[in-house]
Amino acid sequence: MAGLRTIVKTLIPTGLFKKIEPYGHLGEAVLMSARYGFPGRKLRIIGVTGTNGKTTTSFLIHRLLHEAGVKVALLTTVAHGIGDNITPQAEHITTAQSGILQRRLKEYAEAGVEWVVVETSSHSLAQHRVWGIPYEIAVMTNITHEHLDYHGTFEKYVEAKRGLFKIANKHGLRFGVVNEQDPSASKFVKTVANSTTYGIGTGELTAEKVTLTADHSTYTAKIADDTYDIRVNIPGEFNVSNSLAAIAVGRKLGLSKAQIEKGIAALKGVEGRMNVIDEGQKFQVIVDFASTPDAFERFFESVRPLTKGKLIAVFGSAGRRDQSKRAVQGRIAGQNSDVVILTEEDDRDIDGNEILNEIAVGAKSAGKKEDKDLFLILNREEAIGFAMTQATSKDDVVVLLGKGHELTIERADGTYPWNEAEVARAALQELKKSH
């Protein structure tokens, strides 16, 4: 083992493994699994994949098991940890690099954790970064237009996601949980002999009598002869769907009706997901991580009907990421918002103004006119401050999309600290001073 550690320490800093995509990542994953003693074999792993909803679904499953008395850990885009001891995620990535991942799994195994909920990205699956993790349960939330800059085609993206179910099958998969409402659902169901499908008004596990409010949702979940009275304390119809996935997992693991109902209601929120910012202002401000066309559709479908006044949207689109989605996001926001404010979102080394213009094409196709109800403000802090001045009624809603929980923003000259909620609070405080 000492010799192996020497090899790992020597080769990984050189970036040798990562230069041979994806087999460099596979080599790194194999070495890191060995270095930390194959910790996944000492744990029971639940993998959650999908374009949108992975993080919230992972948090819901984690909270459900924790409230039921299970010693459970969490590894997501937002945070990681055991039980109530959850630490914000520093890495700007959904699934951590194999070295970090295996080290954390070892820590969980040594702490006596039984189950670990792992948010698993298409990149980590395609790059074999999760090699050595024996997933026992696989969950698919949905698959929509995203990451085609990396995968090339939508079909390859779907196959990368389905890789989670294939990996789990090799390790004696107990069951899969699949969103019946997703067009790719049948491919995932066929991959696993024992699957539960879920959906709003469809699937084996279905949500009925759904009531949506500005801060929570209630519904009746039904499967076979069982019913559950569910309250989800994260608003949005899409979070009804996410909670169904968690219920399916809890039910399969033998949790009682009371444990499931209590566990879902126990999660009060997820950082950067439908977070309401309140500094005493008369209008509402929401921070959300939505950054794909599908996430935009779902977000606006939930927020628009509940907005009596103006809906003011602030967002951008990341550089070095799927360029084809920019105009689509602009169109969706333009159709659903009264005011659209375009700004930076991790532009990296791409010209930010170029990105804004590409998004603006979509917003203009939806009828928005520049300097009237469409504004291009590259600096995100300035854009957020401007958005607050556009809210003039108690019925108005300002939504800040795309950054959510992230603690950095990436620009051409480097990475800077960033906290969307704190920037919003500061802007609201400045607004108070000016009135």
Secondary structure as UniProt FT lines:
FT   HELIX           2..11
FT   HELIX           12..14
FT   HELIX           16..19
FT   TURN            21..22
FT   HELIX           23..35
FT   TURN            36..37
FT   HELIX           39..42
FT   STRAND          44..49
FT   HELIX           54..67
FT   TURN            68..69
FT   STRAND          72..75
FT   STRAND          79..82
FT   TURN            83..84
FT   STRAND          85..88
FT   HELIX           98..110
FT   TURN            111..112
FT   STRAND          115..119
FT   HELIX           122..126
FT   TURN            127..132
FT   STRAND          135..140
FT   HELIX           148..151
FT   HELIX           154..170
FT   TURN            171..172
FT   STRAND          175..179
FT   TURN            180..181
FT   TURN            183..184
FT   HELIX           185..191
FT   STRAND          195..200
FT   STRAND          205..212
FT   STRAND          217..223
FT   TURN            224..225
FT   STRAND          226..232
FT   HELIX           237..252
FT   TURN            253..254
FT   HELIX           257..266
FT   TURN            271..272
FT   STRAND          275..277
FT   STRAND          284..288
FT   HELIX           293..303
FT   HELIX           304..306
FT   STRAND          311..315
FT   TURN            319..320
FT   HELIX           323..325
FT   HELIX           326..336
FT   STRAND          339..342
FT   TURN            348..349
FT   HELIX           352..365
FT   TURN            366..367
FT   TURN            371..373
FT   STRAND          374..376
FT   HELIX           380..390
FT   TURN            394..395
FT   STRAND          397..401
FT   TURN            404..405
FT   STRAND          408..411
FT   TURN            412..413
FT   STRAND          414..417
FT   HELIX           420..434
//
